[in-house]
């Protein structure tokens, strides 16, 4: 494996991690948005605060890792994407900032009206942010980001692949969050809330699955290179994703919530990995390959060393944090 391919693989591991961990956080906003009024939605919103409170900010480590690695290792493609897809990227950044601020301010609101306002901003931005990030992925995957940058600021992300990519991102995040929240509610002993979340997660999963299959037709016409990759080298991952998604639905139906979390993670990780493998060896599909976009070899080698150090220093801390949030002590608290 060449050094640029190794760095690209490390970069995409960060993308998968952010899609899974950050996606579960973003998806919780969908359930917050649809929880109902202040009294009716209070138990669910309390569960959401308790579930994502310790980890929502830590998960942005993966986004920072992806952006810094992309910028440092493949600066030409980074500049091209930033000067072409600046509108959805700015909107996603705005959503991340508003989401975090509102999530914090809602806890300290002095009135019910303020709490409702901050809650609405948190929930809405949690839904819109993954949509815009999905449109960015669709713009790159459909070959609408020219290697020289300065692509069309509108058609680069307002196209069939991008729009369906955004919708699928929202649905995937909601399905993942629904599975996790259902397990959390059951672990806390909130059986009625767990049952409500189970039914909603099943509905979201079914709808998302239908949208994914429906999107194959317009995407196959709009993103030929990606389609060839998905039906070729990435086909096994696509099949794994479909099987894992179906298994998650079956486990939710049978109320095996703990196991369902792992199959839901596998489904999301497989579909995102399939997208990455499907567009290999391109970093900007039909425009710029990984090898052509790579920076200086010395920089790439230094990045691999930094990634190794991060794996040793950061991953154990994140794993311990996640373990604590699933512990009996945290559940009782």
Buried (B, 14 or more C-beta within 10 A) or exposed (E): EEBBBBBBBBBBBBBBBBBBBBBBBBBBBBBBBBBEEEEEBEBBBEBBBBBBEEBBEBBBBBBEBBBBBBBBBBBBBBBBBBBBBBBBBEBBBBBBEBBBBBBBBBEEBEEEEEBBBBBBBBBBBBBBBBBBBBBBBBBBBBBBBBBEBEBBBEEBBBBBBBBBBBBBBBBBBBBBBBBBBBBBBBBBEBEEBBBBBBEBBBEBBEEBBEBBEEBBEBBBEBBBBBBBBBEEEBBEBBEBBBBBBBBBBEBBEEEBBEBBBBBBBBBBBBBBBBBBBBBBEBBBBBBBBBEBBBBEEEBBEEBBEBBEEBEEEBEEEBEEEBEEBEEEEBEEE
